[in-house]
Amino acid sequence: MEGDSLAIVVGASHPWIGKTRIAPRLLTETCWILREPGSGTRSMFEAALKKFDIKLSDLDIRLALPSNEAVRTAVESGDCATAISDLVVAQSLAAGTLHRVKIDLPKRPFFTLRHKERYASQAEKALLASFRI
């Protein structure tokens, strides 16, 4: 089963651009825009921070937003970092409006749940095939 990776990304003016890899301790040396408390993305990032022995309170969180798109847009236009789904930022990375920071973060699996006696539409089959579920 395929999943998604959590990525740390920054906008075009961020000082981490061009670094081949950053040490986890550097995560406390920048400002952050994150998803709201309780979101799956934020929970995964918090778990990754614990593995690095970093508390969320050690970060300079400037803004918490309710959607991935809002977070992506805010980071594209500013000088903060975020932890976000690879799938959400793929086009921005390709366009060069966001840059991925190399640091090891966990993968996130996707699961599907469906009733076995329900009709599977062509759209559903195509969606599941695109995720290789």
N, C-alpha and C positions, 0 to 999 in steps of 0.2 A: 504494500500500500504506500502510495506516495503521500507526501505532506508538503509542508511549507517551512521555510526557514525564517527565523527572526533575524533581521539585519539592523545594524546601526548605520544610519545615513546622516549626512550633513549637506548643507547648501553650498553653493559655489564659492562663497567667501569665507568658509570655515578654515581655521588654521590646520585642521587634520588632513586636509586634501594633500595628496602626494605622499603621505606616510605609507610605508609598505605594511606596517602592522602597528597597532598601539597596545600598550600594556594595560591591563584592567585598571590599574591605579589611576590612569589618566581620565577615566570616566568621570571622576569627581572634579575635573578641571575645566569643565565646559558647562554651558547652560543647556537645559533640556526642555523639550515639548513632548509630552506623553499623552497617551489615552487616559481616560478617566479611571479612577479607582474602580475595581471590579471587572474591568474588561479583560478578556482572555489575553490580549497582547501585553497589557501591563502586568498581569499576573506572571506570564512567562518571563518577562524582563526582570521582575522582582526576584524570581527564582534563580535566574542567571546571576544577578548581583550577589545573592547569598553565596553562591559557589565561588565568587571572587572575593568574598569576605567584605562586601560593601553593603551598607544599609541605604535604603531609598532616601533616608533623611540626609545622607552624605552628598546627595546630588542637588544642584541648583535648578530646581524645577520651576520654570517661568510660567508655564501654561499647561493645563490639562484640558483636552478637547474630547467631544463625544463621538467623533468619527475618524476613521483612517484617512479619509480624503482631506479633512480639515487639518489634521496633523501634517500630512504630506505637503499641503500647500503652505502652511506656516513655516515649515523647515526650509522649503524651497526659497522662500522670500526673506529669510533671516540668517542669523549666525548661530543658531542652536542645533543640537543633535536630537535624534529620536531613535527609538527601537520600534521597528514596524515590520510587517509582513513583506517578504520578498515579492510576493504576488502583487501587493498594492503599489510598490515603487518600481516595478520592472520597467515601465515605459519612461518614467522620470530618469532612471539610471541610464537607459539607452539614449535619451535625449541630452544627457549631461547636465540636467537641472538639479540632480542629486548625485552624491558620490558615496559609495559604500566604504565604510571603515572596516578594515580587516581585524576581526576579533572573533574568537570562537563562541558562538551562541547556539542554543538548542534548536533542534528541528521540532516542528509541531505536526502531529499526524492529523489527517482528516478522516472522518468516519461518516458513513451514510446510514440512514435508517429508513427503510421503506417496508410497506406491507407486501408480503409475497403474493397476495391474491389481487393486487391492484395492477392495472395496465401501466406499462412503462412506455411513455411517449418517446418519440424520436428526439425531442429536445432533451429529455432526461438522459437518454442513452448517450447523446453527444456530450452533455456536460460531464457525466461520469467518465466517459472515455478520455476527455481532455485532462482529467485529474488522474487517470489510470487507476480508478478505484474499482 
